[in-house]
Amino acid sequence: MKFPLPRRPRRPLLVTAALTALAALAPGALAAASSDLPAPEHGLNLLVVGIDSRKGVTPEEKERFRLGGKECDCTDVMMLVHVSAEHDRVDVVSLPRDSLTTFPDQHRDRRTGKMHAAHQAKINGAWAEGGSSFTVETVESLTGLPVHRYLEIDFRRFMDTVDRVDGGVPICTEKPLKDPSTGLDLEPGTRAVGGGEGLQYVRSRKADGQMDFGRIQKQHKFVVNTLERLREGVLDDPGRLLDLAETLRGTADAERGISATELLTLAARLRDLPPDRTEFATVPVRGFNPNIAGVGSTLDWDTEGAAEVFRRLREDRPLPAADEVAPSEISVGTYRPAPGASLICP
């Protein structure tokens, strides 16, 4: 089964020529053709964010996939992806959007041009106030890790990218999942979805009673199953891979934004990495903070647990096991690293 592809503008001649050249390359030569992606001594850190933006989404899609709400002008998804220096391990740590932080004094608001005094905020508000550069700076400050590359995905790019996966991306669930906000309605079992239904799934917070933590787990599963589908032919086809990378990357400028060719390089470096060499986790959380005026309900990280997680990444070591990190006060948010192989749908 294939999902229909949306009409796309004709490629510039230079891109067409590059595509033709890449299609002729053997997979092993692909990395050498695109050498701009850094290979730091202690591993590469890629910050992936999902933007709550309906730009380019049609009225029909908004109605069908329940996308007609007000944009929050924020990052609803934040994943810090660490690729080991030897390219033999990937660790993905999600940063909950409601994590409490403090923005520094004298930072400029990109919307108004005014300078802000230091103030408390949710981490997902960094993009609204300062765009990609301020988002990168905020994550670096909280984690103590350098962010080498940044990838920003909005609703349109997410849907178009998933629609380019032949047969769709499988979603599996052991119990019914229904969310009145996103329109998600899944019966137990496994089914393949296109971009619109996939977006409903990764946005769903009310289907399982676990709110944002449940949504993060769904996002991890969707990432793993998307990558698994891409292994079935796309990673060995440079032409299709470039098309996918261009769709995912888009054309927007961003601080340290990863390019389409750098995405190809990353794919080449990791093409033989088995799913069990990728681990997914959520930063350890201590609990909820009291409501803060002008900020709302926020989450407080487990300071010691989070420090240990990011120390391991900084040293290019595997994530700590669950029993090495103090248990969270929020049962659904407990730190539990999950191997990618355990998240693959049957």
Order of alpha helices (4+ residues) and beta strands (2+ residues): alpha-alpha-beta-alpha-beta-beta-beta-beta-beta-beta-alpha-beta-alpha-beta-beta-beta-beta-alpha-alpha-alpha-alpha-beta-beta-beta-alpha-beta
